[in-house]
């Protein structure tokens, strides 16, 4: 009798806890839209329509007292890592409750197009250009059916923060430009990759001295995981993993943020760093 009573009480308390959690983690407003009170890392995060937020590898832009979250729209199944929809955008005033603002950049069905449905679009980042009054999106792009060989950067532009964004081009940055912090003696060394065994001390030294920069000099540097940083003076920088994901490049963008100026530096050569993020604290960029 005691054991049955204990089981009943324990079950009742668990049920009460679930009801309490559901009631206090979210509610609805007069329009029937969901209002989150909390969110739990590692669990589904719901938008105001009660659908889980779908904005992977994202970046947040703060503009006119509103946060905008841009990210990769993923789908279920084996093709889920490819772009079958495009870049999704959500808006929020408190970083907790997000409204789905739709697809900011859509893939296209034109065969051979850079952002053809089935390409890989990752790490979209949007910044606002005070001079032009336009919103600029940069992202990592892999061409359809080519795996991760292309290693390109894509750029798109819009009049409104939520889009629609118009795709401009994709490219490998800074073709035929040397890093400004690369030793002149390293620019003329050989590019015979076959003579190096990966991950050996000799190979690491060659990477540090710009082996892959020289290899990709003519066609442009590889660009994968990335971010965009705008300094207080309005100058923007494209920061990305390059050289087979081994070295970070920080590349200056043009005044309209739509292209590269050819000025860039290498940092942490051979460090195998990805997904860079920058912020400014007082006078230091970290």
ABEGO torsion letter per residue (X at the ends): XAAAAAAAAAAAAAAAAAAAAAAAABBBBAAGBBBBABBBBGBBBBBAAGBBBBBBGBBBBBBGGBBBBBBBBBBBEAAAABBAAEBBBBBBAAGABBBBAEBABBBBABBGBAABBGBBBBGBBBBBBAAAGBBBBBBBBBBBGAEAAAGBBBBBBBABAAOBBBBABBBBBGBGBBBAABBAAAAABBABAAABBBGBAAAAAAAAAGAAAAAAAAAEBBBBBBBBBBBAAGBBBBBBBBGGGABBBBBBBBAAGABBAGBBBBBGBGAGBBGBBBBBBEABBX
